[in-house]
Amino acid sequence: MSHDVRMAERAALVQFGSELHRLRRTSDMSQRELAKATLVSHQMLGAIERAERSPRKEFAEKADQVLGANGTLARLWPGARDAYPHWFKKFIDVEAEAEAIYDFQVQAVPGLFQTKDYARAVLGAGWPPKTEEENSRLLAVRLERQTLLQRNHPPLLWVVIDEGVLRRPVGSAEIMIEQLGRLLEIAAMPFIRLQVLPFAKGVHAAMDGAFKVLDMSNGESAAYAEVPGTGRVITDGNEVSQCALRFGALRSVALSPDESGEFIRQYKGKYEDEIH
């Protein structure tokens, strides 16, 4: 095991333990009280908070429930990170701390918005193909990431999707109907703005692909971009500023949120026509 991997695993334990300690104190619970409620010993609970022991997934889920954490601990559970490619783990940490996320997608619905069947179809299309067990693990952690939307104070999300995301059938027409319905539900959430960039707008400022810009609580910003097989978190101020300007240009030529909702409904209707 490399030094970098060991350091990443240690950081995940520390992050989980620190958040558990903060949530417990906020809830005015002692270690013994939380240990009893989560069916572990208070010694074990203390070791988890000190990052000396790795928690079980069942403990993370139970602690989430007891502390009213809206899935925060399940998302931070160190074991969940094992299913992510190593290059994606840094982004997960940045995403978890973001106050605002600006996302442009050209190929598929953003992972935070995907239904289970849509996500399964996307993961299953990868090449070289992964085993069924690997894809099931990736599916589980992708869905766990979506607890970000269930926080008491979720990040602001401004998303622009290319029309190709709506037009490209992923799986069956039934899967697309469910997925587009999910997009309409998400677009109605008060902390989310969703816009569609139609083909009719022609060329645009991000012809070279998808990317994200993330504003952090400490006033700093980062960006994230993927290429086939890998991705990177960008922290260079000039590069992040260029990404932010690019997103602003996309937002200015995309349909308004209301117009985008109607545009999504039209595509949903086309898929419904296919099965009638």
N, C-alpha and C positions, 0 to 999 in steps of 0.2 A: 504494500500500500504506500503510495507516494506521500511526501510531506504535505503537499497541497491538499490532498484528499483528507488526510487526518485533520488538518486545520479546519477544513470545511465542515467535517463532522462535528468537531469540537464547537465551532461557532454555532451550528444548528442546535446543539444541546444547551449552550449558554443562552441563546435567543429564546428557546422554549421555556427554560427555567426562569429567566428574568420576567417573561410575560406572565407565567403562572403566578409568580410571587406578586407581581403588580396587581393582577386581577383578584387574587386572594385578599390582599390588603384593602383594595377598593371595596370588596364585598364585606369587609370587617369580619373575616373568618380566621380562626387560628389554624395552625397546621393540623392539629388533632381533629378539629371539626371537619375540615375539608377531606382529610384522610378517611374519616369514617363515612362521609357522604360518597366518596369515590371508591370505597372498598379496598383501600391499600393501607399499609401501616404508616404511622406518622414518620417513622424513620425513613421509609421509602420516599415519602413525599418530600421530606427535607433534602434527601439526596438528589431528587429530580430538580428541585429548585436550585441546588448548588451545582447543577450540571455534572453530578457524579454518577448518575444512573440514567439510562435511556428509558423513557416512558413507553408503555404499550399503547397501541392505537386505541384500545377500549378505554384506557384511562383518560387519554386526551379527549375523547368524545364525551365521557361522563363528566369530566371537569368542565368542559364547555357548557354542558347542560346545567350543572350546579351553579356555575359562576355567571350564567347568562351571557356568555362570550360570543354568541352568534357564529360559532364555527372557527373562531380565531385560533384556538389551540389545535384543532384538527388540521388546520391549514399549516400551522407551524410544526406539527409533529415531525420529528427528525426522520422517521422512516419513510414519510411521504416523499422526501427529497431524493431518496435512492432511485426512484423510478425516472427522475428527470435526467436528461443528458447533462453532463458536467457543465457545458457552456450555458445551459438554461438556468442553472441554480442561482447565479448571481442576479439574473433578471428577476427571479421570484422574490429575492430579498428586497430589491429595489421597488418592485410592484407593491409589496406588502407595506412599505413605508410611504407610498405616494399619496399626496393630497389631491392631485389632479392627473388624469391620464388622457392624452390625446392620441388616438389610434387611427391609422389609415390601413385598410385591408383591401387587397385587390383579388385574392384567390378564394378565400373562404370566410365564413362568419367568424368573428373574433372568438377565441377560445372561451372567454368569460360568458359569452352569449349562446354557446352551442347547446343544443339538446343532446341527450344521451345517444340517440340513434344516429344523429348527424355526426357527432364526434366519433362514434364507432366506425362509421363509414369512411371518414377522413383518415383516421389512424390505419384502417385496414388497407388503404390505397398506397401506403408507403412502399418504397422499393430501395434496397432489397427487403423482402417481407420479413416482418417480425413474427415470433411465435404467438399463438393465441394467448398464452399466459402473459407475455410482455405487453401485448396490446390491451389486455384487460387491466393490467397494472397502470398503464399510461392513461387509460380511460378513467379509472378511479381517481387518480390524482388531478386530472383535468377537471373533473366535476367538483372535486374538493376545492379547487382554486376559486370556484364560483361563489363560495361562502363570503368572498370579499364583498359581494353585492348585498349581503345580509347583515353587515355590520350596523351598529347603531349610528356610526358616522362613516359611511362609505366614501371612497374618493369620488370626486367629480369625474365623469367620463364623457368625453366628446369624441364620437366615433364617426368617421367617414368611410363608407364602403363603396367600392366600385360596382357598377351595375352587373358586372360579370359574376359577382357573388350570388346575386339573385337568379341570374339566368342559368348558371351551371348546375345541372341536376346532381345532387350528391345523394346516392342511394336511390330510393324510390320517390315517386310523386308524393306518397303519404308522408315520407320523412321530410320532404321540402315544405309541405303544407304545415306540419307541426313546427318546423324550424322558423318559417316566416311568421307564423302566429306568435311564436316566442319573441321574435324581434319586435313585433308590434306591442307586446306586453312590456318589454324592456324599455322601448322608446317612450312609454307613458310614465316611467319612473321619474320623480322630480330631480334626481341628481344626474340624469343621463340625457344627452342630446345625440340623436342619430340622424345622419344625413346620407343621402345616396348621390353618388357622382355618376350621372347617366352617360352612356356612350355618345349621345348627341353633343356633349360638350367637347368632344375631340381630345386632342392631346392636353396634358396637364402637367403640373409641377413635379409629379412623382412617377413618371413613366418607368423609372428604374426599380420600383417595387414598394412593398409595405414597410412601415416603420411606426415607432411610437415615441412620444415625448412625455416625460414624467416630471411633474413638479413635486419637490419634496417639502416636508414640513420645516426643514432648516433653511429654506430659501434657495437651495440649490436645485438644479435640474439635470436630468440625464435623458438619453435617448437610447433606443434599442432597434436593431435591424437584423434581419436574418437573410442568409443566402442558403442555397441547398446544402443541407448537412450540418449547418452550424449557425451561430448567431453571436452578436456581441453587444455589450452595454457600452455606450459612448458617454464619456464624462468630459471630454474636451469642450470648453466653453464655446469656441467658435463653431464646432461641428453641431453642438446642441442647438445653438442659435439658428444655424442654417436649417435644421430640421423643423424648428418652431416656425420659421418664416414659411417654409414649404407647406406645413400643415395649414397655416393661415390662408395661403393661396388656394389650397384645395377646398377649404371651408367656404371661401368666397364664391367659388363657381359651382359648388354642389347645390342640389335642391334644398330648400328650407326644411326644417324638421317636419312641418305639417305636410308639405308637398312630398317629402320622402315617405311618410306614412302611407299616403295614397298610392304612391308608386309601388311600395311593397305589397299593398293590398291587390293591386292589379296583377302582379306576378303570382301571388297566392291564388287568385282566381283562375289563372291559366293552369296552374297545377291541379286545381280542383276539377277543371274541365276535362283533364286527361283521364280521370278515374270515373267519370260519369258517362 
